[in-house]
Amino acid sequence: MRSESTFKEIPIVHQTAGAIDLAWTRAAFRLGFITLLIVIPLSGLFRIDVSSGFIILNHQIWFSDFSIVFGFWLSAACLLIMLYSSMGNVFCGWLCPQNTVSTWANKMTSRLLGKRALLNWGDEPRTERVSSGKNKWRNWSLLGIRILFTAMFFAMIPMLYFFPPGVIWSFITFQEDPRLAGSLYWIYTVFVFIAFANVAVVRHYVCRYMCIYRMWQYLFKTRDTLHIEYDAARSEECATCNYCEIICPVDINPRNTLTYDSCINCGECITACNNIHKKEGVKGLLSFKFGLRKGKQASNNTMQLSSLLRRASWVAPVFIFAISLLSWGIVNYDPYHLSVYRAEMLNARQIQDYRINVSNKSYHPAAVNIQVEGLPEGSYTLDNRKIFFQSANRKDLNLHIDEDLPNGLYTIIVHANSDDGWQQSLSIQHFTHKS
């Protein structure tokens, strides 16, 4: 009878129709964000070119395009500051791939090896132990294979940002491609090893102790930042219940969140508490809230934190300046680049050769016409008067000046114009002196 009465004291939670459940919403946001991370480089929206800088909308953005580079990152920093100041760690709970894959790995481990097999990265000591009924090689193999394929998938995402889609396709299908470096397979193997160790062992340890985004809370959190609020006036309703603590993915007490803690604003505790009180027709004791925490102004120094409006008052002008700078850079963006420099001089002889370098910064076919002004006809030789590009590339033309050119100082102007309307001119000084 004692055992029966004990089982009767355990609350049974029914997921009734219409119950508030944020799990599916969070899953949709997480899946959408991972999809976005894949679509961005594949579509040419953003990629990194180690030889030139960045690629935005299939156009190379060099570091010399200062207005675009500085304006873009400054505006992104302002948006991140306002996101963190207002929403706190909501990125961690709703979008972060590290948290997504860690949560998935914990679910797989619990299903195949038991809940006590989860690695404990919390503050309270706990011994991990595999369930005796699940400690089988088949379960271990299934878990290892799933983690391996997950690591292989996530290890591919960073490579999408450094190589064109065609190179990645040749890499996946083992096709020969001159753009495909032989060491790429070794690099990918290292990425897979790091991802496997992360998914298999590290998991939420990164979130608790290594995440840079979470470190920002010590700089950007305000007293109005989104947080979990506990209705202490109804505390007697949860005197014998700790379901919110059990379901919390970061092992904290949602009823006692602090200004600086591991809460990721995922809302799992809110869903759990609402579902328990659903049958009584009342809301749970936990909810999202902006503003000061009840009764904790002195204990966690929230009164010393600046308000969101005060933070926005100085971030907004910087953001407007960044957007203006970015817009000005986009309007004045130069899709080509022209440079002229002296060729190598042998045995201290007089310079007779110049290199005309033309760069196409867009990943589209293009043609550029070259003209030389300031030299008599027949006194110079140009390799070609038109350069064709199949994609983004740099090409050189050799300008050779005849040694019989009369003595004097010549101002040589090199004109370049493309079929789509771009034009640029550069001038150089050439001095001829024959004894």
Residue, then its C-alpha position, 0 to 999 in steps of 0.5 A: m500500500r505504501s508503494e501505491s500511495t507513493f505513486k499516487e503522489i506523483p503528478i501526471v501532466h497531460q498535454t491537452a489541446g490548446a495548451i501553450d507549448l513553445a517547443w514546436t515554435r522554438a524548433a521551427f526557429r532553430l531549423g529556420f536559422i540553420t537553413l538560413l546559415i546554409v542558404i546565405p553562402l549558397s545564394g552569394l549573399f555573404r561569403i569570405d574570400v581569403s584572397s580579397g575580403f568578403i563577398i556580398l551579393n556575388h560582389q567582392i568587398w575589399f578591405s579598401d571598400f572602407s565605407i561598406v566594411f566599416g558601416f556593415w560591421l558597425s551597424a551589425a554591432c549596434l543591432l547586436i547591442m540592442l538585441y542583447s539589451s532588450m532580449g537578453n539570451v534569447f538568441c541562445g535559446w531560440l537560434c544558437p546552433q550550439n544550443t540546438v545540437s547540444t539539446w538534440a544530443n542530450k535527447m538522443t543520449s537520454r533515449l538510448l542510454g538513459k537520463r542519468a547518462l547525460l554529462n553534468w556541466g552544472d554546479e551540483p556534483r552528480t555521477e553519470r551512469v548508463s541505464s542497465g537496461k540500455n547499456k548495450w553495444r547497439n545503443w552505443s553504436l546508434l548514438g555514435i553513428r548519429i553523432l558522427f553524421t551530425a558532426m559531418f553535416f555541421a562541419m560542412i557549414p563553415m566550408l560553405y563560407f570559404f569556398p564557392p558552391g561549385v567547389i563544395w559540390s566537387f568536394i562532396t561528389f569526389q570530382e576533379d576540380p582545379r580549384l579544389a585544394g588537396s588539403l581540403y579533405w584533411i581540413y574537413t576531417v579536422f572540422v569533423f573531429i572538432a564537431f564530433a567532440n563538441v556534440a559527443v562531450v562538450r555540448h552545453y559546456v560551451c554555453r555555460y563557460m565559453c560562449i562569447y555571446r553570453m559574456w556580453q551580458y556583463l556589458f549590455k544587459t539592462r534593468d529592462t532586459l527580457h527575463i523569467e518572472y516568478d509569481a511569488a504570491r502563489s508560491e504555495e502552489c508549487a511547494t511540492c513541485n519542481y517540474c520547471e527545474i527538471i525540464c530546464p535545459v541549463d539546470i537552473n531554478p527558473r523561480n529564482t533567476l538572476t540578472y547574470d545567470s545561465c538562463i537562455n530565455c527558451g521558455e521551457c519552464i513557462t510551457a511546463c508550468n502552464n501545462i500543469h495549471k491548464k486543467e485548473g483553468v489558470k496560468g502558470l507561475l512563470s512568464f516572460k517579462f521586461g523591466l525590474r525583477k520583483g523584490k530583487q533591486a538590491s540583491n542583484n543591483t538591477m537599479q545600477l543597470s542603465s535602462l533600455l531607453r537610455r541605451a537606445s539613446w546613444v546606440a541609435p545615432v551610431f546606428i544611423f551613422a553606420i547605415s549612412l556610411l554603408s549606404w554611401g559605400i554601396v552607392n559609390y561601390d566600384p565593381y572594377h579596379l585599375s592599377v598601373y605599376r612598373a615591371e621588374m627592372l633588370n641590371a639597373r636598366q631604364i624602365q621600358d615595361y609597365r603592368i596594367n592590372v584590371s580586377n573584376k570584383s563581380y562574379h559575372p562575365a565582363a569585358v574591359n577596354i584599355q586605351v593608352e594616351g600620352l605616347p606617340e603612335g607606334s612608340y609602345t606595344l600593348d598586349n591586348r586592348k580588351i580583357f575578358f572575364q568569366s567571373a571575378n578575377r585579376k588580369d595583367l596587361n604588359l605595356h612596353i615602351d620603345e627604347d627609341l622614344p625621344n628623350g623627355l618626360y612623358t605623362i602616360i594616361v591609361h583609360a579603362n572602360s567596361d561594357d556596362g558603363w564603368q570607366q577609370s583613368l590613371s596617369i604615370q610619369h615616364f622619363t626617357h634619357k639616353s646618353 
